[in-house]
């Protein structure tokens, strides 16, 4: 299972599990405790989604999850040193303007 597939599966479990657990606890608790429980559920859901999706912000292998930040970028992407798969993380490119005002991209 690839890294994005695992992340999607975890997010699906959170999207289904947190509301079901909240409804279950609300149904067993007194009515005055419902509002704080909903707030705690929203907070837990937000923090969990942020933790799960944080891995997508860094350049990591889509197959095995290895960190690719230090790997050189080739013409077709970054090759993972662990599993050998090709990942299309684009390097940050800077825009330089020459004296003749024609922009060119340098990696």
N, C-alpha and C positions, 0 to 999 in steps of 0.2 A: 504494500500500500504506500503510495507516495505521500510526501509531506502535506501538500494541500488537501489531499483526501482525508488524512488523519485529522487535520485542523477542522475541516468541514464536519466530520463525524463528531468531534468534541463539541463544536458549536451547536450542532443539532441536538445533542444530548442536553446541553445547557438550556437551549430554547424550549425544549419539552420538559425537562426535569425540574427546573426552578419554578415555573408556574404551577406545575402539578403538586410539588412539595408545599408551596405557599397555600394553595387551595386546601390541601389536606390539613395543614396546621391550623388554618383559619376555621375550618369546619369543626375542629376539636377544641378550639379555644373560645373564651367569652367574646362577645361582640366588641367590647372596648379595646381589645388587643389586636384588632384587624388592621388598623392603620399603621401602627409601628411595624407589624409583620410585613406589610406590603413595602414599606420603605426599606427594610432590611433585605427583602428579596430583590428589589431593584438595585440596591447597592451591590449585593453579592453577584447578581447577573452582570452588572457593568464591570466590576473588577475581574470576574472570570473571563469575560470576552476580551478584555484588554490584555490579560496574561496570555491567553491562547493566541490572539492575533499579533502579539508582539514579535513572534518569530518570523512573521512575514516581512517585517520592516528591514531586517538585516539580510544581506546576501547569503543565503544558505542553499544547499543542494535540495532540489525538489524531490529527489528520490530517497536519500538517506539522511538529510538534515545536517550534513557537515558544514561548518562555517567556511564560506568562500571569500571572505573579505580580503585575505592576503594573497589570493590567487590572481595571476595575471589574466586579463581579458583578451581573448583572441578575436578574430574576425567574426566568428559565429557564436561567441559567448564564452563561458567559463567551463572548463572541464573539471569535474570533481576528482580530487586525488584519491578518494576512498573507493568510489564505485565506478568512476569513469564516465558517468552520464554528462551530457552537455546541457548546461543551464544558460538561459538567455538573460542574464543580468547585465544590463548595459552600464558601462563605465560612465562616470560623470564627465561631461565634456564642457570645456570652457569656450566661450565665444571671444575670439580675438579680432580686433579690427586693425587692418593694415593702414598704411598712409594713404592709399588710394580709396579708402572708405568702403572697400568690399569685404564683408565679413567672411571668415573662414573658420571652420571648426578644427580644433586641435585636441587630441585626446590627452 
